[in-house]
Amino acid sequence: MKFSKLFLLACTLFFTLGVQAAPDVVRLGNLKFAHYGAVSYMKEIASKYNLQIEERVFAKGLDILPAVIAGEIDIAASALDAAVAGRSSGVPIYVVAGFAKGGARIVARPDLNIKSVADLKGKRVGVARGGAQELLLAAELAKYNLTWSDQPGKDVQIFFMPFADLNQALMQKNIDAMCQSEPQSSQAINKGYGVEVLKPYDTPLGEPVRALVMTEKMYNEKKDVAERVLKLFVEATRTFQNDPKLAEKYVREQMFKNQISSEDYQDAMSNASFTYDVTLDHVQVTADLMKQYGVGKMSNTPQAKDWVRLDLLDKAKKELKVK
């Protein structure tokens, strides 16, 4: 009898340990920017939550959406604009958290004496399509009553190009200014081929919040995994907030393979911050301004109340005692 009980106990322990040894795999879509670092760091501490994060880095947020549709991505770090555009076109995603604020600048060639957005009239301005930068640029141009198009004939001619190509275009004087993310905008300034015009946060959009999005499938069908993912996200973010040296080391060495300097990183993060939060109001204002300025070419404007789900974030913050 004793042997049977011991055998059953041993089997129970074996199977319990076996289950724990097989973490749930979560596929993450991410971008290579300084303020996306805490999301990337999730994979380093995922085992604590019996998760395995498989990170795939994309060129821009819009590129992640086809992967979501194809069932290849479960969660993604995205500019809110790309997420809104995706939701508008039927991509089954929810906004479950915010993860970064700020992170953009309008930078111009030093030789052109561009001091304000008004001075961009008659100039060529580069920006990546579908990111926070496109909407920020549109909002700034509208504020100064400037017209714009990617074709000649308007006050400002827009050149759409990948984030990775913008700095090169500015350095080679193929464009006169750019609305660029961090740390690339700081790099342009530190290397002398760019000067800051402004941080474009003085419009109704305010300081842009990047969104952590999750597929409806994971949220609705894998609630336990989804809850652990949000706890992991909150812990990774808290770690970066509490340990700036670790955050810098990780972003510079692991994400950028020492291609950015400490100065670049410090300057970038002086213009961005890690966060957990996003509000329904901010999501709705973003969507409404996108529709107003024709960003994302949406057929309809998603309503924030229909696709923002912050309950898992609230639960995770409460359990981890994060305000």
Secondary structure, 3 states (H helix, E strand, C coil): CHHHHHHHHHHHHHHHHHHHCCCEEEEEEEECCHHHHHHHHHHHCHHHHCEEEEEEEECCHHHHHHHHHCCCCCEEEECHHHHHHHHHCCCCEEEEEEEEEECEEEEECHHHCCCCHHHHCCCEEEECCCCHHHHHHHHHHHHCCCCEECCCCCCEEEEECCHHHHHHHHHCCCCCEEEEECCHHHHHHHCCCCEEEECCCCCCCCCCEEEEEEEHHHHHHCHHHHHHHHHHHHHHHHHHHHCHHHHHHHHHHHHCCCCCCHHHHHHHHCCEEECCCCCHHHHHHHHHHHHHHCCCCCCCCCCHHHHECCHHHHHHHHHCCCC
